[in-house]
Protein backbone atom coordinates (compact mmCIF):
# COMPACT_ATOMS: atom_id res chain seq x y z
CA UNK A 1 0.00 0.00 0.00
CA UNK A 2 1.38 3.41 -0.94
CA UNK A 3 0.44 6.93 -0.01
CA UNK A 4 -0.76 7.51 -3.58
CA UNK A 5 -3.78 5.28 -2.87
CA UNK A 6 -4.89 7.42 0.05
CA UNK A 7 -8.13 9.35 -0.47
CA UNK A 8 -7.62 13.04 0.33
CA UNK A 9 -10.27 15.55 1.40
CA UNK A 10 -10.04 19.34 1.10
CA UNK A 11 -10.69 21.42 4.22
CA UNK A 12 -12.47 24.77 4.40
CA UNK A 13 -9.17 26.58 5.06
CA UNK A 14 -7.59 25.34 1.83
CA UNK A 15 -5.56 22.54 3.42
CA UNK A 16 -5.91 18.86 2.51
CA UNK A 17 -6.30 15.91 4.88
CA UNK A 18 -6.11 12.14 4.39
CA UNK A 19 -9.54 10.56 4.78
CA UNK A 20 -8.25 7.45 6.49
CA UNK A 21 -5.74 6.98 9.28
CA UNK A 22 -4.78 5.51 12.62
CA UNK A 23 -6.23 6.52 15.96
CA UNK A 24 -4.06 5.82 19.01
CA UNK A 25 -6.65 6.23 21.79
CA UNK A 26 -5.75 3.74 24.56
CA UNK A 27 -2.61 2.63 22.72
CA UNK A 28 -0.06 2.07 25.51
CA UNK A 29 2.66 4.77 25.50
CA UNK A 30 5.41 2.17 25.37
CA UNK A 31 3.82 0.53 22.30
CA UNK A 32 2.83 3.66 20.38
CA UNK A 33 6.10 4.26 18.54
CA UNK A 34 6.19 0.72 17.15
CA UNK A 35 2.49 0.69 16.21
CA UNK A 36 2.71 4.02 14.39
CA UNK A 37 5.86 2.92 12.54
CA UNK A 38 4.09 -0.25 11.43
CA UNK A 39 1.12 1.80 10.26
CA UNK A 40 3.26 4.22 8.28
CA UNK A 41 5.05 1.26 6.70
CA UNK A 42 1.64 -0.05 5.59
CA UNK A 43 0.78 3.26 3.92
CA UNK A 44 -1.07 5.13 6.66
CA UNK A 45 -0.60 8.89 6.28
CA UNK A 46 -2.80 10.21 9.11
CA UNK A 47 -2.18 9.69 12.83
CA UNK A 48 -4.62 10.99 15.45
CA UNK A 49 -3.47 11.43 19.04
CA UNK A 50 -4.29 13.73 21.99
CA UNK A 51 -2.55 15.07 25.04
CA UNK A 52 -5.02 13.07 27.16
CA UNK A 53 -3.82 9.81 25.58
CA UNK A 54 -0.35 10.17 27.08
CA UNK A 55 1.31 8.86 23.92
CA UNK A 56 2.21 11.95 21.89
CA UNK A 57 5.87 11.17 22.56
CA UNK A 58 5.66 7.81 20.79
CA UNK A 59 3.85 9.36 17.83
CA UNK A 60 6.48 12.07 17.57
CA UNK A 61 9.37 9.62 17.55
CA UNK A 62 7.65 7.35 15.02
CA UNK A 63 7.04 10.12 12.46
CA UNK A 64 10.19 12.14 13.12
CA UNK A 65 11.28 13.69 9.83
CA UNK A 66 8.20 12.42 7.98
CA UNK A 67 6.59 15.45 6.38
CA UNK A 68 4.20 13.18 4.46
CA UNK A 69 2.37 12.06 7.61
CA UNK A 70 -0.56 14.23 8.73
CA UNK A 71 -0.54 14.54 12.53
CA UNK A 72 -3.50 15.56 14.69
CA UNK A 73 -3.47 16.17 18.42
CA UNK A 74 -5.95 17.66 20.85
CA UNK A 75 -6.16 20.08 23.75
CA UNK A 76 -6.58 18.44 27.15
CA UNK A 77 -9.68 19.08 29.22
CA UNK A 78 -7.67 20.64 32.06
CA UNK A 79 -6.05 23.18 29.70
CA UNK A 80 -9.02 25.29 28.59
CA UNK A 81 -8.49 29.05 28.47
CA UNK A 82 -6.50 31.29 26.13
CA UNK A 83 -3.09 31.28 27.85
CA UNK A 84 -3.52 27.71 29.08
CA UNK A 85 -4.21 26.53 25.54
CA UNK A 86 -1.08 28.21 24.18
CA UNK A 87 1.02 26.54 26.88
CA UNK A 88 -0.59 23.16 26.29
CA UNK A 89 0.07 23.45 22.57
CA UNK A 90 3.76 24.14 23.25
CA UNK A 91 3.91 21.06 25.48
CA UNK A 92 2.29 18.88 22.82
CA UNK A 93 4.65 20.16 20.15
CA UNK A 94 7.66 19.34 22.28
CA UNK A 95 6.39 15.80 22.72
CA UNK A 96 5.55 15.48 19.03
CA UNK A 97 8.92 16.95 17.98
CA UNK A 98 7.32 19.01 15.21
CA UNK A 99 7.72 22.64 14.27
CA UNK A 100 4.29 22.88 12.64
CA UNK A 101 1.23 20.78 13.40
CA UNK A 102 -1.23 19.70 10.73
CA UNK A 103 -4.41 19.81 12.84
CA UNK A 104 -5.13 20.88 16.42
CA UNK A 105 -8.50 20.16 18.01
CA UNK A 106 -10.26 21.15 21.23
CA UNK A 107 -10.91 17.66 22.58
CA UNK A 108 -14.18 18.33 24.45
CA UNK A 109 -16.23 21.54 24.80
CA UNK A 110 -16.70 21.16 28.58
CA UNK A 111 -19.72 23.52 28.58
CA UNK A 112 -19.88 23.57 32.38
CA UNK A 113 -16.39 25.10 32.52
CA UNK A 114 -17.47 27.48 29.74
CA UNK A 115 -13.98 28.32 28.50
CA UNK A 116 -14.03 26.67 25.07
CA UNK A 117 -14.45 29.99 23.25
CA UNK A 118 -11.27 31.30 24.91
CA UNK A 119 -9.49 28.15 23.83
CA UNK A 120 -10.82 28.51 20.30
CA UNK A 121 -9.44 32.06 20.15
CA UNK A 122 -6.05 30.62 21.10
CA UNK A 123 -6.29 28.10 18.25
CA UNK A 124 -7.12 30.96 15.87
CA UNK A 125 -3.98 32.75 17.06
CA UNK A 126 -1.84 29.63 16.59
CA UNK A 127 -3.09 29.25 13.04
CA UNK A 128 -2.47 32.93 12.24
CA UNK A 129 1.05 32.54 13.61
CA UNK A 130 1.67 29.61 11.27
CA UNK A 131 2.21 27.08 14.06
CA UNK A 132 -0.72 24.90 13.02
CA UNK A 133 -2.09 24.52 9.50
CA UNK A 134 -5.69 23.67 10.39
CA UNK A 135 -7.78 24.02 13.54
CA UNK A 136 -10.91 22.24 14.61
CA UNK A 137 -12.88 20.76 17.44
CA UNK A 138 -13.99 17.41 18.77
CA UNK A 139 -17.27 16.39 20.39
CA UNK A 140 -18.88 19.77 19.72
CA UNK A 141 -22.65 19.91 19.37
CA UNK A 142 -24.49 22.41 17.20
CA UNK A 143 -24.73 25.06 19.92
CA UNK A 144 -20.99 24.82 20.68
CA UNK A 145 -20.13 25.15 16.99
CA UNK A 146 -22.42 28.10 16.39
CA UNK A 147 -21.05 29.89 19.43
CA UNK A 148 -17.37 29.67 18.43
CA UNK A 149 -18.21 30.66 14.85
CA UNK A 150 -20.42 33.52 16.01
CA UNK A 151 -17.92 34.92 18.51
CA UNK A 152 -14.77 34.63 16.36
CA UNK A 153 -15.89 34.50 12.74
CA UNK A 154 -13.65 31.46 12.28
CA UNK A 155 -15.24 28.13 11.38
CA UNK A 156 -13.59 24.89 12.51
CA UNK A 157 -12.16 22.82 9.67
CA UNK A 158 -13.07 19.54 11.36
CA UNK A 159 -15.37 18.27 14.10
CA UNK A 160 -14.33 14.83 15.34
CA UNK A 161 -17.34 13.06 16.87
CA UNK A 162 -18.50 9.60 17.85
CA UNK A 163 -19.91 8.16 14.64
CA UNK A 164 -20.57 4.63 13.40
CA UNK A 165 -23.44 2.80 11.64
CA UNK A 166 -25.47 2.49 14.86
CA UNK A 167 -24.99 6.20 15.67
CA UNK A 168 -24.81 8.11 12.40
CA UNK A 169 -25.24 11.68 13.70
CA UNK A 170 -27.23 12.79 10.66
CA UNK A 171 -28.49 16.05 12.19
CA UNK A 172 -25.03 17.16 13.30
CA UNK A 173 -23.53 16.16 9.96
CA UNK A 174 -26.11 18.38 8.26
CA UNK A 175 -24.89 21.29 10.43
CA UNK A 176 -21.34 20.49 9.40
CA UNK A 177 -22.36 20.53 5.74
CA UNK A 178 -23.98 23.95 6.18
CA UNK A 179 -20.72 25.37 7.52
CA UNK A 180 -18.26 23.44 5.34
CA UNK A 181 -16.93 21.49 8.36
CA UNK A 182 -15.47 18.04 7.72
CA UNK A 183 -16.83 15.24 9.90
CA UNK A 184 -14.28 12.88 11.44
CA UNK A 185 -15.47 9.68 13.09
CA UNK A 186 -14.07 8.42 16.36
CA UNK A 187 -14.95 4.88 17.39
CA UNK A 188 -15.73 4.26 13.69
CA UNK A 189 -16.11 0.50 14.28
CA UNK A 190 -18.46 0.99 17.23
CA UNK A 191 -15.84 -0.55 19.53
CA UNK A 192 -16.17 -3.83 17.67
CA UNK A 193 -19.87 -4.19 18.36
CA UNK A 194 -20.74 -4.13 14.67
CA UNK A 195 -18.56 -7.04 13.64
CA UNK A 196 -21.36 -9.56 14.23
CA UNK A 197 -24.19 -7.37 12.94
CA UNK A 198 -26.01 -9.56 10.34
CA UNK A 199 -26.32 -6.76 7.78
CA UNK A 200 -22.61 -6.00 7.99
CA UNK A 201 -21.66 -9.68 7.90
CA UNK A 202 -23.85 -10.22 4.81
CA UNK A 203 -22.38 -7.26 2.94
CA UNK A 204 -18.87 -8.43 3.86
CA UNK A 205 -19.58 -11.87 2.39
CA UNK A 206 -20.94 -10.28 -0.77
CA UNK A 207 -17.72 -8.31 -1.33
CA UNK A 208 -15.41 -11.00 0.08
CA UNK A 209 -14.19 -8.51 2.66
CA UNK A 210 -14.26 -8.46 6.47
CA UNK A 211 -16.97 -6.74 8.53
CA UNK A 212 -14.41 -4.17 9.71
CA UNK A 213 -13.50 -3.34 6.11
CA UNK A 214 -17.18 -2.88 5.25
CA UNK A 215 -17.74 -0.48 8.16
CA UNK A 216 -14.61 1.55 7.34
CA UNK A 217 -15.64 1.65 3.67
CA UNK A 218 -19.07 2.95 4.74
CA UNK A 219 -17.35 5.89 6.46
CA UNK A 220 -15.22 6.63 3.40
CA UNK A 221 -18.15 6.36 0.98
CA UNK A 222 -20.10 8.68 3.30
CA UNK A 223 -17.38 11.38 2.98
CA UNK A 224 -16.36 10.86 6.60
CA UNK A 225 -12.79 10.75 7.93
CA UNK A 226 -12.14 7.45 9.72
CA UNK A 227 -9.40 6.70 12.27
CA UNK A 228 -9.84 3.11 13.51
CA UNK A 229 -7.56 2.10 16.36
CA UNK A 230 -5.55 -1.10 16.53
CA UNK A 231 -2.16 -2.23 17.84
CA UNK A 232 -1.93 -5.38 15.71
CA UNK A 233 -0.16 -5.59 12.36
CA UNK A 234 -2.76 -7.91 10.86
CA UNK A 235 -5.52 -5.46 11.77
CA UNK A 236 -3.53 -2.52 10.38
CA UNK A 237 -3.37 -4.41 7.09
CA UNK A 238 -7.04 -5.38 7.27
CA UNK A 239 -8.23 -1.84 7.99
CA UNK A 240 -6.27 -0.18 5.19
CA UNK A 241 -7.63 -2.86 2.87
CA UNK A 242 -10.90 -0.93 3.02
CA UNK A 243 -9.37 1.43 0.46
CA UNK A 244 -9.44 -1.31 -2.18
CA UNK A 245 -13.19 -1.59 -2.87
CA UNK A 246 -16.45 0.38 -2.84
CA UNK A 247 -19.92 -0.25 -1.48
CA UNK A 248 -22.89 0.04 -3.82
CA UNK A 249 -26.09 1.99 -3.30
CA UNK A 250 -27.99 -0.96 -1.86
CA UNK A 251 -25.19 -1.62 0.66
CA UNK A 252 -25.31 2.00 1.77
CA UNK A 253 -29.10 1.95 2.15
CA UNK A 254 -28.96 -1.21 4.26
CA UNK A 255 -26.30 0.21 6.56
CA UNK A 256 -28.22 3.50 6.86
CA UNK A 257 -31.10 1.56 8.45
CA UNK A 258 -28.82 0.47 11.33
CA UNK A 259 -28.89 4.00 12.77
CA UNK A 260 -30.40 4.13 16.25
CA UNK A 261 -31.25 7.09 18.53
CA UNK A 262 -29.75 5.17 21.47
CA UNK A 263 -26.66 4.03 19.59
CA UNK A 264 -24.22 6.32 21.40
CA UNK A 265 -21.42 4.45 23.18
CA UNK A 266 -19.33 7.28 24.63
CA UNK A 267 -20.21 10.35 26.73
CA UNK A 268 -22.73 12.94 25.57
CA UNK A 269 -20.83 16.23 25.13
CA UNK A 270 -23.79 18.17 26.51
CA UNK A 271 -23.80 16.32 29.82
CA UNK A 272 -20.25 15.01 30.26
CA UNK A 273 -18.92 16.10 33.67
CA UNK A 274 -15.17 15.96 33.00
N, C-alpha and C positions, 0 to 999 in steps of 0.2 A: 504494500500500500504506500502510495506517495502523496505528498502534499498537494499535487496537482489534482487529485481526485476529490479534494475537500470542497464541499459546497460553501460558498461565501455569501454573506448577506451584507448589504449596505446599511449603515446607521444614519440617523437623522442629522448627524454632525459632519457627514462626509467621509467618515472612517468606514472600514470594512472589518467584518468579524466572521471567523469560521462558525458554521452552523452546528458543528458537532465537536465534542471534546470530552475531557476527563474531569469529573468532579472528585475532589479529595476529602470531602466531608467524612470524618471518622476514620480516615486513613492514619494509622499510627505514625507519629513523627519520625520514628527510626526506620520506617519502611517507605516513607514518601519519596525520597530521592530515587530509590530503585524502581518504584512503581512508575513514577513520571518518566524516567529514562526509558523504561520498557515501552510506555505508551508512545513517546516521541519516536522511538525506533519503529513502531508499527504504523506511523503516519499521523498520529494525533498532532494537531496544531493549535489546540486551545486547552488551557489548564485553568480550572476554577478553584481558588482557595479562599481563605478568609482568616483574619487575625484570630477569630474565635476558635479556629480549627487547630491552632498550635503547630501547624506544619508548613508555614511559609518558608522556613529555612530550607527544608528539603526540596521544595519546589524551586527555590532560587538556585540551589546548587545544581539541580538536575538540568535546568535550562540556561545555565550560565553561558553567555556568549551566543545564545540562539536567538537571533532577531526574528526568526520565522515562526516563533511560538508566541501565540497571543495569551497573555497572562492577565487574569482577573483576580483581584482580592477585594475584601470588604471591611468596612469600618466596624469595629467592635461595639457592642451595646453600651459598654461603660465609657465610651469615648465621644459621646454626642456633645455638640457645642462647637463653636467656630474654632477657637484656639486649640481645643482638645482634638478636634478632627485633624488639624494641620500636624500636630505632634504625632498622632497615631499613624498618619500617612507616612511621615518620616521614619517611624519605627518599622512599618511594614516594608518600606523600600530598602531599609538596611538589611532586613531578613531576606528579602527577595533578590538583593544584589543587582538591582536595576536602576538605571538613571531615569528612565521614563516608563510609566506603566501604561498598559493598553486600556484597561477599564477598571475604574474604582466605583464600588457600590456602597450605599448605606445599607447595612445588612438587615436591619429591622427598623420600622418607624418609631417604635416605642412611644405611642401617642400620650401615654400617661406622663412621661418625662417631658414631652412637648418641646424638644430641642432639635427635631429633625430638620426644621427649616434653617436653623443656624448651621447645622452640619452641611446642608445642601449648598449654602452660600460659600462654605469653605471648599467644597468640591468645585464649584464654579471658579473660584480663585485659582485652585490648582490647575484647572484646565487652561485658564487664561495665561497662567505662568508657564505653560508648556510641560508641566511635570506629569500630566496624565492626558492621554489622547481622547478618551471618551469617559463620560461620567453617567452613572445611573443609580438605580435603587433596587432594593430587593424586598419582597413581601409588603409592598405598598398597595393599599386599596385605592379606590377612585378618589376618595376625599383627600387622602395624603398626596396623591399625584397632583390633583387640581390646586392644592394649597401651595406646593413648592413651585409649580408653574406660575400661579397667580402672583406670588410674592417676589419672584426673581426674574420672570420672563424667560427662564431657561428650562427647556423640556428634557427630562432624562432620555438618554439614548436607549436604555434597556430597563425593564423591570423583570427581575428574576423571581418567580413565584412557584409555589407548589402546583404542579400540573401533570396529569397523567390521564389515561382513558376513563378512569372512574371519577375524575375531578377535572373537568375540561376548562373551567373558568371562562366560559363563553362571554359573559357580560363584561368581565374585566378586560378580556382580549379585545372586545369591541371598543372600549375606552382607549386602549393602546393604539388601535388602528386609527382612531380619530386624531390622536396626537402624533402619530408617526413613531411610536415607541415600539421597539422590538420586544417580543415576549420570549423569555428564557425559562425553561422548565427545570425546576429542581425536583428530585425524586421522580424522574421521568418514567421509571419502571414500577412506580407504586410500591417501592420497597419489596419487590419480588412477588407481591400479591397477585399480579396479573398473569404470572407464568402458567397457571393452571386454568385460567379463564377459558371456557369452551370456545368462545368466538375467536379468541386470539390463537388458541391451539389449532383450530380448524384452518384459519388463514395461513398460519405457519406451515401446515402440511401442504396446503395448496401451492405455496411458493417454494417448498422445500427449504425453508429457513427455520430458525428457532423462534419461539415466542418472544424472547427479548429483542431479536432483530426486527420482528414485526412491530413491536411497540415503539422502538426507536425510529423505525421508518415512518410510523404514523406521525411522530413529532416533526420529522423533517418534511414530510409531504404536507403538513399543516403550517409550514413556514415558522415553526418554533425552533429555538436553539435548545439542543439537548446535551446534558452533561452527566451521563450515567457514571456511577462510581463503581470501581472494582479494584482489587489488589492482585488479581490473578491473571497471568499472561493469557491463558486460554479464553478468559472472558474479555480481555482487551481485544483479542483477535475477533471474537464473536461479535462484540458490539460494533466495531468499525466495519464489520461485514455488512451492516445495515446500509452502507453507502452503495452497495452493489446491485440493488434492485429497487423497484417501485411498487407501491400498492395501487390497485385500480379503484375506480369509483365505488364499486360495490363493497370492497374491503373497507373503504373509508366510511361509508354509510353504516356498515355493521358496527364498526368501532365507535362511531358517534353515539350509537344507542346505549353504550355502556356508561355514559355519563350519569352521575347520581348526585343529588343535592347533599347527601351525607357522605360523599366520597373522600372528604378531607382526611388526611392522615396526621399532618403536623399541626402546630398551633395556628389559631386564627389571629392574624395581625391586629385585629381590632380589640381583642380581649387578652392577648398575651401579656403576662405580668412581668416578664424579664426586662 
